[in-house]
Amino acid sequence: MSTATDSDIADLSYEQARDELVGLVAKLEGGQVGLEDAMTLWRRGEALAAHCTAWLERAEASLRAQTDAEGAGTD
């Protein structure tokens, strides 16, 4: 089974990574892949999940900083 390398994950938007992760989970849950391919999909899924988590954490920090800055200006 060929999957793109994990280095391409950094170029994915949150939505692209999430959608790919959902597809990988469906394949794994379907049970139609062999053990070696399942392990490859699992590793890719872990990398996609980490990318999504990091993206969400950056978005949360950005929103928090914006909210803090707006709150500081209303004294």
PyRosetta script that sets phi, psi and omega in degrees:
from pyrosetta import init, pose_from_sequence

init()
pose = pose_from_sequence("MSTATDSDIADLSYEQARDELVGLVAKLEGGQVGLEDAMTLWRRGEALAAHCTAWLERAEASLRAQTDAEGAGTD")
pose.set_psi(1, 130.3)
pose.set_omega(1, 179.7)
pose.set_phi(2, -106.0)
pose.set_psi(2, 130.8)
pose.set_omega(2, 172.9)
pose.set_phi(3, -126.4)
pose.set_psi(3, 158.1)
pose.set_omega(3, 177.0)
pose.set_phi(4, -64.6)
pose.set_psi(4, 156.7)
pose.set_omega(4, -179.9)
pose.set_phi(5, -70.8)
pose.set_psi(5, 155.7)
pose.set_omega(5, -179.4)
pose.set_phi(6, -63.7)
pose.set_psi(6, -22.0)
pose.set_omega(6, -179.3)
pose.set_phi(7, -65.1)
pose.set_psi(7, -22.2)
pose.set_omega(7, 179.2)
pose.set_phi(8, -78.4)
pose.set_psi(8, -12.7)
pose.set_omega(8, -177.5)
pose.set_phi(9, -63.1)
pose.set_psi(9, -36.5)
pose.set_omega(9, -179.3)
pose.set_phi(10, -59.4)
pose.set_psi(10, -24.7)
pose.set_omega(10, -179.2)
pose.set_phi(11, -85.9)
pose.set_psi(11, -6.7)
pose.set_omega(11, -177.2)
pose.set_phi(12, -83.7)
pose.set_psi(12, 144.2)
pose.set_omega(12, 171.3)
pose.set_phi(13, -72.8)
pose.set_psi(13, 168.1)
pose.set_omega(13, 176.9)
pose.set_phi(14, -57.1)
pose.set_psi(14, -46.5)
pose.set_omega(14, -176.8)
pose.set_phi(15, -63.7)
pose.set_psi(15, -41.1)
pose.set_omega(15, 178.8)
pose.set_phi(16, -63.3)
pose.set_psi(16, -45.2)
pose.set_omega(16, -179.7)
pose.set_phi(17, -64.5)
pose.set_psi(17, -44.0)
pose.set_omega(17, 179.2)
pose.set_phi(18, -61.4)
pose.set_psi(18, -45.4)
pose.set_omega(18, -179.5)
pose.set_phi(19, -63.4)
pose.set_psi(19, -40.8)
pose.set_omega(19, 177.7)
pose.set_phi(20, -64.8)
pose.set_psi(20, -40.8)
pose.set_omega(20, 178.9)
pose.set_phi(21, -61.5)
pose.set_psi(21, -42.7)
pose.set_omega(21, 178.0)
pose.set_phi(22, -60.3)
pose.set_psi(22, -41.9)
pose.set_omega(22, 178.1)
pose.set_phi(23, -64.2)
pose.set_psi(23, -40.5)
pose.set_omega(23, 178.8)
pose.set_phi(24, -64.8)
pose.set_psi(24, -41.9)
pose.set_omega(24, 179.0)
pose.set_phi(25, -61.4)
pose.set_psi(25, -42.4)
pose.set_omega(25, 178.9)
pose.set_phi(26, -61.3)
pose.set_psi(26, -42.0)
pose.set_omega(26, 177.8)
pose.set_phi(27, -62.7)
pose.set_psi(27, -45.0)
pose.set_omega(27, -179.1)
pose.set_phi(28, -65.6)
pose.set_psi(28, -42.2)
pose.set_omega(28, 179.4)
pose.set_phi(29, -67.3)
pose.set_psi(29, -28.8)
pose.set_omega(29, 179.3)
pose.set_phi(30, -67.8)
pose.set_psi(30, -21.8)
pose.set_omega(30, 177.0)
pose.set_phi(31, 68.7)
pose.set_psi(31, 18.2)
pose.set_omega(31, -176.4)
pose.set_phi(32, -99.2)
pose.set_psi(32, 10.0)
pose.set_omega(32, 178.4)
pose.set_phi(33, -113.5)
pose.set_psi(33, 149.4)
pose.set_omega(33, 178.4)
pose.set_phi(34, -71.8)
pose.set_psi(34, 170.5)
pose.set_omega(34, -176.0)
pose.set_phi(35, -60.4)
pose.set_psi(35, -45.9)
pose.set_omega(35, -179.0)
pose.set_phi(36, -62.6)
pose.set_psi(36, -44.7)
pose.set_omega(36, 177.9)
pose.set_phi(37, -66.1)
pose.set_psi(37, -37.4)
pose.set_omega(37, 178.1)
pose.set_phi(38, -62.5)
pose.set_psi(38, -40.5)
pose.set_omega(38, 178.7)
pose.set_phi(39, -65.9)
pose.set_psi(39, -39.0)
pose.set_omega(39, 176.9)
pose.set_phi(40, -63.3)
pose.set_psi(40, -44.4)
pose.set_omega(40, 178.0)
pose.set_phi(41, -63.8)
pose.set_psi(41, -41.0)
pose.set_omega(41, 179.8)
pose.set_phi(42, -60.4)
pose.set_psi(42, -46.5)
pose.set_omega(42, 179.4)
pose.set_phi(43, -62.1)
pose.set_psi(43, -42.3)
pose.set_omega(43, 178.2)
pose.set_phi(44, -63.4)
pose.set_psi(44, -41.9)
pose.set_omega(44, 178.6)
pose.set_phi(45, -61.9)
pose.set_psi(45, -40.6)
pose.set_omega(45, 177.2)
pose.set_phi(46, -61.4)
pose.set_psi(46, -42.5)
pose.set_omega(46, 179.6)
pose.set_phi(47, -67.3)
pose.set_psi(47, -39.6)
pose.set_omega(47, 177.8)
pose.set_phi(48, -65.2)
pose.set_psi(48, -42.9)
pose.set_omega(48, 179.1)
pose.set_phi(49, -62.6)
pose.set_psi(49, -41.2)
pose.set_omega(49, 178.4)
pose.set_phi(50, -64.0)
pose.set_psi(50, -39.7)
pose.set_omega(50, 177.9)
pose.set_phi(51, -62.5)
pose.set_psi(51, -45.1)
pose.set_omega(51, 179.7)
pose.set_phi(52, -63.2)
pose.set_psi(52, -43.8)
pose.set_omega(52, 179.7)
pose.set_phi(53, -61.7)
pose.set_psi(53, -45.5)
pose.set_omega(53, 179.8)
pose.set_phi(54, -63.2)
pose.set_psi(54, -40.4)
pose.set_omega(54, 179.6)
pose.set_phi(55, -62.5)
pose.set_psi(55, -45.7)
pose.set_omega(55, -179.9)
pose.set_phi(56, -65.1)
pose.set_psi(56, -38.2)
pose.set_omega(56, 177.9)
pose.set_phi(57, -64.9)
pose.set_psi(57, -39.7)
pose.set_omega(57, 176.7)
pose.set_phi(58, -65.5)
pose.set_psi(58, -40.8)
pose.set_omega(58, 179.1)
pose.set_phi(59, -64.2)
pose.set_psi(59, -42.7)
pose.set_omega(59, 178.7)
pose.set_phi(60, -62.9)
pose.set_psi(60, -43.5)
pose.set_omega(60, 179.0)
pose.set_phi(61, -63.4)
pose.set_psi(61, -39.5)
pose.set_omega(61, 179.1)
pose.set_phi(62, -64.4)
pose.set_psi(62, -45.1)
pose.set_omega(62, 178.5)
pose.set_phi(63, -64.6)
pose.set_psi(63, -40.1)
pose.set_omega(63, 178.5)
pose.set_phi(64, -62.6)
pose.set_psi(64, -43.8)
pose.set_omega(64, 179.7)
pose.set_phi(65, -63.9)
pose.set_psi(65, -40.4)
pose.set_omega(65, 179.2)
pose.set_phi(66, -65.8)
pose.set_psi(66, -44.5)
pose.set_omega(66, 179.1)
pose.set_phi(67, -62.8)
pose.set_psi(67, -42.5)
pose.set_omega(67, 178.0)
pose.set_phi(68, -62.5)
pose.set_psi(68, -42.0)
pose.set_omega(68, -179.5)
pose.set_phi(69, -66.5)
pose.set_psi(69, -39.0)
pose.set_omega(69, 178.5)
pose.set_phi(70, -68.0)
pose.set_psi(70, -38.5)
pose.set_omega(70, 179.1)
pose.set_phi(71, -67.8)
pose.set_psi(71, -33.3)
pose.set_omega(71, -179.9)
pose.set_phi(72, -71.7)
pose.set_psi(72, -25.9)
pose.set_omega(72, -177.6)
pose.set_phi(73, -86.6)
pose.set_psi(73, -1.8)
pose.set_omega(73, -176.7)
pose.set_phi(74, -105.0)
pose.set_psi(74, 19.0)
pose.set_omega(74, 179.9)
pose.set_phi(75, -70.6)
pose.dump_pdb("model.pdb")
